[in-house]
Amino acid sequence: MRTLVRGGTVISVDPEIADLPRGDVLIEDGRIGAVAERIDAPGAEVLDAAGTLVLPGLVDTHRHTWQAVFRGIGADWTFAQYRDAMHGTVRPRYRPEDVHVGTLLGRIEALHSGVTTLLDWCHCTDTIEHGDAALDALREAPGRSVFCYGAGIGTPDAWTTTSSRCWPTRAVRCRSAPTWS
């Protein structure tokens, strides 16, 4: 599959290419194949980027996608208020299907904002099914995601080998699950 992004203002992070006031970007099999002032790519799907910026995707290194449905709620909360509301009230009531929907929505929301790579710090993993639901949602969504299997706030024994919740074992289990690109 080939896509040619034509005629946009190309903002490059490659010093050899530099920025192009008007340029083309050829994407082949999901990767950048060429960047130049003009590219001929017979048979490629052409996207007219005239009047737009063409730039690398953004990277978000700390996001809690499962909370996407709560965006804007509690903007004026202190951390203690957030912790009590999200981890004391909401998280214990979240079902795996809620984690799936929230994570999928959060990942797509990030992509819509230009974030093509993110680290999802998922601390809504009260059961194995919750973690699996989050992983499944990240696999379904476009973009690159790194899943960080986290324990909920307020669980002091969460990361010990004798934890009653077995989080270390779950994290190892997720790591051995099939990967995706």
N, C-alpha and C positions, 0 to 999 in steps of 0.2 A: 504494500500500500504506500502510495506516494502523495504527499500534499505539498503544494507550493504556496507559500504565503508571499504575496506579491505587493511591492510598492509601498510598504510601510516604513516608518522611521525605526530603524533597527538599533536598539540599545544592546551592545555586546559587552560581555565580560572578558572577552578574548583580546588582549592587546595587539595581536597580529591582525585582527579584523577591524578593530575600533568600531566606533559608531558610524552608521550610514544614514545620512539625511533621507535617502530613499534607497531601499534595498529589498532583496528577496531572501527567503529562508526556505530551504527544501527539507522536508521531513520525510524520512524513509523508514518504514517499519517502526514508527514511534520514536525515532531518534533523529537528531539534526544531522543531515547529510552534507549540507553546504550552506554557506552564507556569502552573498556577494551582491554587488550593485544590480546585476542582472543575471538570472539563471534561466536557462532553457531546459524544461523538463517535460518532454512530450509524454502525454498520457496521464500526467499528474492532475489531481483535483486542484483547482486554483482558487485560493481565497484572496479576494481583493482587500488589502490592508491599507489602501490609500487613506491618509488622514488619521491613522492610528499609530500607536506605539507597538512595536514587536520587541519583547524582552523576555529574558529567562524567567521561569516561574519562581515564585517566592518560596522560602523555606520557613516553616513555623516549628520551632523546637519545643513548644510547650502548649499543648491544647488538650482539653477534656471534652472530646466530641460527644460523649454520652449526655452532656449537659446542654446541648445545642437548643433544646426546646425551652430552656430557661433564660436564653439570651436576653439581657436587659432587665431581668428581675433582680432586685437587690443591688443595683449599681451603687447605691449609697450605703451598703452594709459594711460593717467592719469584718475583719477576717473571722472573728469569733461568731458573729451573726451568720456569716456564710457557712461556717463549719457546722453550727447547730442546725441551720435550716436544711442544707444540702445533705449533710451526712448523718444528722440526727433524725430528720423527718422524711426527706425525699428518698435518699438512697435505700434505706431499709424496705421501702415499699416498691421499689423498682423491680419489675420482672425482667427476665431475659429478653422478651420481645420489646420491652421499653428501651433497654440498652441498645438493641439492634436498630430500632427506628432512630433513636437519638444519635447514635454513632454514624449511621448512614447519612442522616440529615446534616450532621456536623461536618462530615468529610466533604459532602457535596457543597455545602456552604463555603468551606475553605477554598475549594477549587474555583467556585464562582468568584471569589475574592482574589484569585491569582495565586493561591497557595497550592503548588503542585506537589510539594513534599512536606509531610508533617510528622511530628512525633506525637502520638496520642497517648497521653498519660491517663490510663483508664483505672480509676480507683472506685469503680462500681462493679467489683468482681466478688460478690458475696458467695456465689456458687460457681462451679465449673461451667454451668450453662450460661451464666452471665458473661464470663470471659469468652466462651465460644461464640456467643451472639455478637460481641464486639468485633472479634476477629472476622467472623463471616461478613459483617457489614463493611469492614475495611477492604476485604477481598472483592466485594461487589462494586465498590466505588472506584472511579478512575483516580489516577494519581499514585504517588508513592507514599506509603505510610509505614511508620515504625511503631509497633505496638508495645507499650510499656505496661506490663502487668503489675498493677499496683493494689495495695491493700487500702481499704477505706480508712479515713482519718478516724481516730478515736479507738483504734484497735491495737493496744500496746504490744500484744504478743504476736502480731501479724507476721513478722519476718523472722521468727525463730524456728529452729528445726523441730521444736516441740509444740508449735502452734496448733491449737485445736482446729483452726480453719485450714491448715495445710497449704498455705499460699506458696511456700517454696516449691512444693511438689507440683502444684498447678502451673507455676511459671515454667518449670522444666518441661512439663507436658506440652504446653503451648509452643515452646521453642522447638520441640521435635515434630510439631505438626507440619504438614506440607506448606511450602512457601509459595509466594506469588510475586509477580512483578508489577 
